[in-house]
Amino acid sequence: MRCCFFKWVSQVCPRIRPSNHFRIKSSNGHPLNAISMQGGMDGSPLAKGINPEEQEEFFIDILDKEEALSTLSITVVGASGDLAKKKIFPALFALYYEDCLPKNFIVFGYARTKLTDEELRNIISTTLTCRIDKRENCKHKMEQFLKRCFYHSGEYNSEENFAELDSKLKKKEAGKLSNRLFYLSIPPNIFVDVVRCASMKASSANGWTRVIVEKPFGRDSESSAELTRCLKKYLTEDQIFRIDHYLGKELVENLSVLRFSNLIFEPLWSRNYIRNVQFIFSEDFGTEGRGGYFDNYGIIRDIMQNHLLQILALFAMETPVSLDAEDIRNEKVKVLRSMKPLELEDVIIGQYKGHNKGGRAYPGYIDDSTVPKNSITPTFAAAALFINNARWDGVPFLMKAGKALHRKRAEIRVQFRHVPGNLYKRNFGTDLDKATNELVLRVQPDEAIYLKINNKVPGLGMRLDRSDLNLLYRARYPTEIPDAYERLLLDAIAGERRLFIRSDELDAAWSLFTPLLKELEAKKIAPELYPYGSRGPVGAHYLAAKYNVRWGDLGGEDD
């Protein structure tokens, strides 16, 4: 990203700091397109005779001029859909509100729906919100943002329509250096048509062109590989940003910081001290009229193969050489390639059924009018996975994900081994699991990090209790936490790929799950039914017990 915004430096976005090295930084704080004040320019004719203070002002002035000569054009393809209205446009406005977008930027919506510019603005204005601590200029900021939003109606496979979009973009760009970002908020079956048309008719002629692709990235190894092959006919790997919004979650971002910047954790991060790791995703609602899409994919493809597996790879990876995107993604790929193939006996699937609770009737999955009545698509899955390397050999990594469960939550739970020869064993009775230390990272809701420890209850007797060392984000950091889409959009604009999925990473992920998915479908294995609003199928408890594990979210302590 060639432009830099000095107000941003000194006020809102601390990832850019004015110092001896004036650098644009992405969400990992790593410099991008840096200009060194002490390195490459020292001794050059341009820099000679300029003292440090003048030097900084000099280079800031150069960057300001570059910004004035360049534009950022963001095209949201599928602009009339729910994702665009509820997530993408609000995230773009939030970045604008925080002064994190360049001075010259425009946003175009593109879809088949016939809309005017003003109609698009009216639609998205209902979903825009301002940060809690900055409401005083909210209305003015909204008006300014909406003035930069435009719309073009066209078919997704029409080169002519994309050529018309290109003409409108060029008119708004007014001859400046143009950088273009396309966000594909559309079904995967039209990805390639859009990429072909955009690449051939609406790419930037003198700047960069990047494309953000939403999941699902295929249904299995073969379809994913074919999608990648087709996309690469028109784009290079560096132009493709495969987005998994869970990687932009604050607590997922904090996972690496917690491990690699705190001495107390890294020595414990292995089979020697960790008994098991749990990745838990639960929703307290069903498909509710949107089952048509879900029935084609199921919970394993929708949640486990991407969200949870990506978090597992970040959790288990070795220390990367640096914070560079490629170094981090290299380590994640090593983890995925080291994983033991998934066996059917290590997987439980379920489907929610209708249930009456509190005088209210909750419909089952197949009661959804968009779902076939004989569907055996799982709405719940639990799996035990293993990593065949020296650090994690024998440690069960348990995943479970489900819809229509008793609560909404996403969390990582690290259960440590029992204390050998525990002096206080008799105080815990026969259930040593009550004495197990546990580190919990709650991704959503109410973001938190807490460590369960054992301590003495005040008093004359020796009575032990289990307590939490708790970092509750809303108490420690009262400002609103940015949405994951804000972070990921900002990184895509900056060209930072650390939180996006590389093609070989995707291949490794599908290689792990594809044989299991094919076996489930070939054998037509029926899911275990569980009531809407329950804790899920009983089989999930037996799966955990098989490896001497108790699901950490079922103890009642965290409810």
ZATOR-392800 format. One record per residue (C-alpha): residue number from 1; x, y, z negated. Coordinates in steps of 0.5 Angstrom, whole numbers, plus 500, padded with zeros to 3 digits. Layout:
residues N
nr	X	Y	Z
NUM	X	Y	Z
...
***
This chain:
residues 559
nr	X	Y	Z
1	500	500	500
2	503	506	502
3	500	512	499
4	500	514	491
5	496	518	487
6	499	522	482
7	493	524	478
8	492	516	477
9	499	516	475
10	498	521	469
11	491	519	467
12	487	513	469
13	491	507	472
14	497	506	467
15	500	500	472
16	503	506	476
17	508	510	472
18	512	516	474
19	519	515	472
20	526	514	475
21	523	509	479
22	516	512	482
23	513	505	484
24	506	503	486
25	504	497	481
26	499	492	482
27	495	488	476
28	501	484	474
29	505	491	473
30	510	488	479
31	512	494	483
32	510	494	491
33	513	498	496
34	517	501	491
35	522	507	493
36	528	507	488
37	530	514	486
38	537	511	484
39	538	505	489
40	537	505	496
41	536	513	497
42	542	515	493
43	547	518	497
44	543	519	503
45	543	525	507
46	536	526	505
47	537	525	497
48	544	529	497
49	544	535	493
50	537	534	489
51	537	533	481
52	533	528	478
53	527	532	477
54	527	535	484
55	528	528	486
56	522	526	483
57	518	531	486
58	521	531	492
59	519	523	493
60	512	524	490
61	511	530	495
62	513	525	501
63	508	520	498
64	503	525	498
65	504	527	505
66	504	520	507
67	497	519	503
68	494	525	507
69	496	521	514
70	493	515	512
71	486	512	511
72	483	506	508
73	477	503	511
74	473	497	507
75	468	493	511
76	463	489	507
77	461	484	512
78	454	481	509
79	453	488	506
80	445	486	505
81	446	480	501
82	446	479	493
83	454	479	492
84	455	485	496
85	450	489	492
86	451	486	485
87	458	486	485
88	462	488	491
89	460	495	492
90	459	496	484
91	467	494	484
92	469	499	489
93	465	505	486
94	468	503	479
95	475	503	482
96	473	510	485
97	471	512	479
98	477	511	476
99	481	514	481
100	484	508	483
101	483	509	491
102	486	513	496
103	484	520	497
104	482	518	504
105	478	512	504
106	471	510	507
107	466	504	506
108	462	500	511
109	457	495	510
110	456	490	516
111	450	486	517
112	444	483	521
113	439	487	517
114	437	494	521
115	439	499	516
116	441	507	516
117	447	510	513
118	442	513	508
119	438	506	507
120	444	503	505
121	446	508	500
122	439	508	497
123	440	500	496
124	447	500	493
125	446	506	488
126	441	502	484
127	447	498	482
128	452	503	481
129	454	504	474
130	459	508	470
131	464	507	465
132	461	507	458
133	467	513	456
134	466	517	462
135	459	519	463
136	459	526	464
137	461	526	471
138	457	520	473
139	452	523	477
140	457	527	481
141	462	521	482
142	456	517	485
143	454	522	490
144	461	523	492
145	462	515	493
146	456	514	497
147	458	520	502
148	463	515	504
149	459	509	505
150	456	508	512
151	453	502	515
152	453	498	522
153	448	493	524
154	450	487	528
155	451	480	530
156	456	476	526
157	459	473	533
158	458	479	537
159	465	482	539
160	461	488	542
161	458	489	536
162	465	489	532
163	467	494	538
164	462	498	536
165	464	498	529
166	471	499	531
167	469	506	534
168	465	508	528
169	472	507	524
170	476	510	529
171	472	516	529
172	472	516	521
173	479	515	521
174	481	521	525
175	487	519	528
176	491	517	521
177	494	511	520
178	489	506	519
179	489	500	514
180	483	496	514
181	480	491	509
182	474	486	511
183	471	483	505
184	467	477	508
185	461	476	503
186	457	471	508
187	456	464	508
188	462	459	510
189	459	457	517
190	460	464	520
191	467	466	517
192	471	464	523
193	466	468	528
194	467	474	524
195	474	473	523
196	475	472	531
197	471	478	532
198	474	483	527
199	481	480	529
200	480	482	537
201	475	488	536
202	476	491	530
203	483	490	527
204	488	496	525
205	492	498	531
206	497	502	527
207	497	499	520
208	495	493	516
209	489	488	517
210	487	484	511
211	481	479	510
212	478	477	503
213	474	470	504
214	469	468	499
215	469	461	496
216	467	455	498
217	473	454	502
218	470	448	505
219	467	441	502
220	473	437	502
221	480	436	505
222	478	435	512
223	473	441	512
224	478	446	508
225	484	444	513
226	479	445	519
227	477	452	516
228	484	454	515
229	486	452	522
230	481	456	525
231	482	462	521
232	490	462	523
233	488	462	530
234	487	470	529
235	490	471	522
236	497	470	519
237	497	467	512
238	499	473	509
239	493	477	512
240	488	472	508
241	486	473	501
242	482	467	499
243	478	470	492
244	476	466	486
245	474	471	482
246	475	467	475
247	482	469	476
248	481	476	476
249	478	475	469
250	481	479	463
251	482	472	459
252	485	468	465
253	490	474	466
254	492	474	459
255	493	466	459
256	500	467	462
257	502	473	457
258	500	470	451
259	504	464	453
260	510	467	456
261	511	473	452
262	510	470	445
263	515	466	442
264	511	462	437
265	507	459	443
266	511	457	449
267	515	452	444
268	509	448	443
269	506	448	450
270	507	441	451
271	505	434	450
272	509	434	443
273	505	438	440
274	498	439	444
275	493	433	443
276	488	435	449
277	486	441	453
278	479	443	454
279	476	447	460
280	469	448	459
281	464	452	463
282	456	452	461
283	450	456	464
284	444	457	460
285	440	457	466
286	438	453	472
287	438	454	480
288	431	458	479
289	429	458	486
290	436	458	489
291	437	451	489
292	438	450	497
293	445	453	497
294	447	449	491
295	444	442	493
296	449	442	499
297	455	443	494
298	454	441	487
299	457	443	481
300	464	439	482
301	465	443	488
302	462	450	486
303	466	450	479
304	470	444	478
305	474	444	484
306	476	451	484
307	475	456	478
308	477	450	473
309	482	447	477
310	485	454	478
311	485	456	470
312	488	449	469
313	494	450	474
314	495	457	471
315	495	454	464
316	500	448	465
317	505	451	470
318	512	451	468
319	515	458	467
320	516	462	474
321	522	465	476
322	519	472	476
323	512	475	477
324	512	475	484
325	506	472	487
326	510	466	491
327	514	464	485
328	507	464	481
329	503	460	486
330	509	455	487
331	509	453	480
332	501	452	481
333	502	448	487
334	507	443	483
335	502	442	478
336	496	440	482
337	501	435	486
338	503	432	480
339	496	430	478
340	494	423	477
341	488	421	482
342	481	422	479
343	478	415	478
344	470	414	478
345	471	411	471
346	474	418	468
347	468	422	471
348	461	423	468
349	455	427	472
350	448	429	470
351	442	433	473
352	438	437	468
353	430	435	468
354	424	439	465
355	423	440	458
356	418	443	453
357	421	448	448
358	418	453	443
359	412	452	447
360	415	454	454
361	416	449	459
362	423	449	463
363	423	446	470
364	427	440	472
365	432	441	478
366	428	437	483
367	422	442	481
368	426	447	484
369	422	448	491
370	428	449	495
371	431	443	492
372	429	436	496
373	425	432	491
374	430	426	491
375	436	430	490
376	442	426	486
377	446	433	487
378	450	433	480
379	448	440	476
380	453	437	470
381	460	434	471
382	465	432	466
383	472	429	468
384	478	427	464
385	485	429	468
386	492	427	467
387	499	431	470
388	504	426	471
389	510	430	469
390	515	430	463
391	511	436	460
392	504	433	460
393	505	426	460
394	499	423	457
395	495	429	455
396	488	429	457
397	486	435	460
398	478	435	460
399	473	439	464
400	466	440	464
401	461	444	467
402	454	445	467
403	447	449	469
404	441	449	464
405	445	448	458
406	444	450	451
407	448	457	452
408	452	461	457
409	460	460	456
410	467	459	459
411	473	458	455
412	479	454	454
413	480	450	448
414	487	447	446
415	487	442	440
416	494	441	437
417	496	434	434
418	495	432	427
419	500	434	422
420	504	428	421
421	505	426	413
422	500	431	412
423	500	433	404
424	493	435	404
425	490	429	408
426	486	427	402
427	483	434	402
428	480	433	409
429	477	426	407
430	477	421	413
431	475	426	419
432	482	429	420
433	479	433	426
434	477	438	421
435	484	439	420
436	486	440	427
437	489	447	429
438	486	449	435
439	487	455	440
440	481	458	444
441	481	463	449
442	473	465	450
443	473	468	458
444	466	470	457
445	461	472	454
446	464	476	448
447	472	475	450
448	476	473	445
449	482	469	443
450	482	466	436
451	487	460	433
452	483	456	428
453	488	454	422
454	487	451	415
455	488	455	408
456	486	455	401
457	479	458	398
458	481	463	393
459	480	460	386
460	483	455	381
461	481	449	384
462	485	446	391
463	479	447	396
464	481	448	403
465	477	451	409
466	478	452	416
467	479	460	418
468	480	463	425
469	485	468	426
470	481	472	431
471	482	477	437
472	475	479	439
473	476	484	445
474	470	488	443
475	473	490	436
476	480	491	438
477	479	494	445
478	472	498	445
479	473	501	452
480	469	497	457
481	473	491	460
482	474	492	468
483	470	487	472
484	474	481	476
485	472	484	482
486	475	490	481
487	482	487	479
488	482	483	485
489	480	488	490
490	485	493	488
491	490	487	489
492	488	486	496
493	488	493	497
494	496	493	494
495	497	487	498
496	499	483	491
497	497	476	492
498	498	473	485
499	491	472	484
500	489	469	491
501	489	462	493
502	495	460	498
503	493	455	503
504	497	449	501
505	494	450	494
506	488	449	497
507	490	443	500
508	493	440	494
509	486	442	490
510	482	438	495
511	486	432	495
512	485	431	488
513	477	432	488
514	476	429	495
515	476	422	494
516	472	422	488
517	467	426	492
518	466	421	498
519	466	415	493
520	460	419	489
521	456	420	495
522	458	413	499
523	455	409	493
524	450	414	492
525	451	414	484
526	445	417	480
527	446	423	475
528	445	422	468
529	439	426	466
530	439	431	461
531	434	436	458
532	434	443	460
533	437	447	454
534	441	441	451
535	448	440	450
536	448	436	457
537	449	428	458
538	451	423	452
539	456	420	457
540	460	426	456
541	461	425	449
542	463	417	451
543	468	420	456
544	471	424	451
545	471	419	445
546	475	414	450
547	481	419	450
548	480	420	442
549	477	427	443
550	471	431	441
551	469	437	445
552	471	443	441
553	464	447	443
554	460	442	440
555	462	443	432
556	457	448	431
557	462	453	428
558	463	457	434
559	455	458	436
***
